[in-house]
Amino acid sequence: MKTLPTLVLALFVVAVVYESGEVPQTVNAAPPAQDIAASPQGETCVINLEKRRKTFDESLPTIGVILFDDVLMTEVTAPIDVFSKPRENGTVLFNVVTVAETLQPVSTESGLRMLPDYTFSDCPELTVLVVPSAYDMTATVGNDEIVRFIKKQNAHSDFTMSNCAGSQLIGESGIADGRKIVTYIGGGGDLQEKYPALQVQDDQTVSFVEDGKFLSSNGNLASYISSLELLEKMSSKEHRDFVESYLYLKRLTKWDQSASGK
C-alpha cells in the first residue's frame, strides 16, 4: 500500500493490470464526495483481474451472480458455495462469477465487501443467472441498468434463479410473466400486487419453486435449497450428495442442544 499526501483527494482505484505491460487502466476511480471527506489519506488498491479471468473455461457452463449495494450476503455466497465445489475426483464443473454495474467493490448488508469479476457490459453469456436481493429493493428495482442486464442474460440463459426479494427484479423485468414464483416469507402479497402477471406462491408453506427455466426461493439460507436443486439438475444426485456432505448440511439441519457437547 502507498500512502498519499493528505492534501491529495482520496482515491480508491481498481486497476486492471495486463501482462502485456500496458499502463493499468483505472475503473470508476472517483469515490463519492462523502468518502473523500471521511478519508483524508487515500490508498490505491491494484487488482489483477486478468489473472482471475484466465481461470475462466469457455467449455464449462457459467453461473453468474449479480451484485449491487446492500445485497444480502448469503444469497450471493450460497450459490457460489454450491456451484464452485468440484467433483469428488477434483473435476471442475462450472465457471462461477460475480457481475455488477461497475468493477467497484460492492458492500453487502453485513458490511462484507465483494469485488465483481465482470461488469454488465463485458460479462460473458451466462448459463445460470442468479438474482439475489436486499432488504430495501427500491433503488435496485429502479435501476434500469440492472433490469436491462437481467433481460439480456435471460434471453440465452438455461436457468434464471431469484432468491428472496430478487423476485421483484424478475417481476420488474417481465421475463417470468405467467410463471410460478416464491419470495421471502411475508412478501408474497406485496409481490402479487405489484406484479399481477406473476403466479406468486404461498411463501408461508413453499420454500422453493421451479417453473420451466425459472427457479426461486425464500432467500437467505434457503438460497442453498434452490442452488442444490439446480446443481442436481445440472450434474447428478451423487454430486449433490457429495456437495451436501462437504458443506456439513446434515450437521446443521439435525443440530440440537444435545449435539453441542453441553
Steps between C-alpha positions, in 0.01 A plus 500: 500500500620854434380792713423819307556851640208624701444795263428262210140391455445144619475255217405136507614359171425158363755445225494230239859388447585333171803277455578679176655776707245762405432781742229382743157642426301627796129426526258743664778636715325803645324427831193688625564841659413374847770232471759763412416704806511196727831370362772766505762241414392289202656175389540336162399136461616312189289198405625259233173413328685356203641221716156421639343492156764263365345224713177537301434187293278573200410132469324499838153630595520840670316595818473878542388675818394865486647737760354835608518725807377339824441163333431223752829322556368143528301532178828565321719254688252206496501446120874568486554250782295232326607536137871560562549155656677257264406136463641259754781420252588870473332572165374857474143518364419871477637849461362702791519878463360818652382794293403857584438834333864603556818336628486695825481291821141430603406504868249239618244567771741347752783735400699233316647647181508299179686565176306432178669287236316669213283800424165490325673611178774234484334206677510176299178318412368331813357151518342584834409851611463539878301799625540565876334773707537777756284593797394815313463433129372845402822633346594165345164443332517859374844443345441465126851363442436201727159431348642519146783264593252245638296515180813465286641200686163328536465502121765227474535356852392142564379596848418821684482477878377759749536491876288694748400845371704440186155395380420871471771539236355199317158666515636838389676345201186314390702192401295255710148629442254214534750288695492380859734677742559526874654782700603567860268392782231764533573667168268311270202731524701810413675321212169384353352849527799665329537235230160337435633311196706277734348192664621568852502193725426480873828596667371374836513140379716505185879538524595427140325518163604381155299594192672434169836677500404717799591405856435697818536466876424685824862614502760538774610146598209360296713606202687175557180312416461658157873468431514132596184416305647663189840340561340155495316582177823618335723220631370198693346387828838353596677834456233679697542249784876556490461880517252472787743279692781746425289781645402298813135585432371204698685627805317829464154361432521236772672717759354530850625576849587136569741499204688810610701336779321696771 
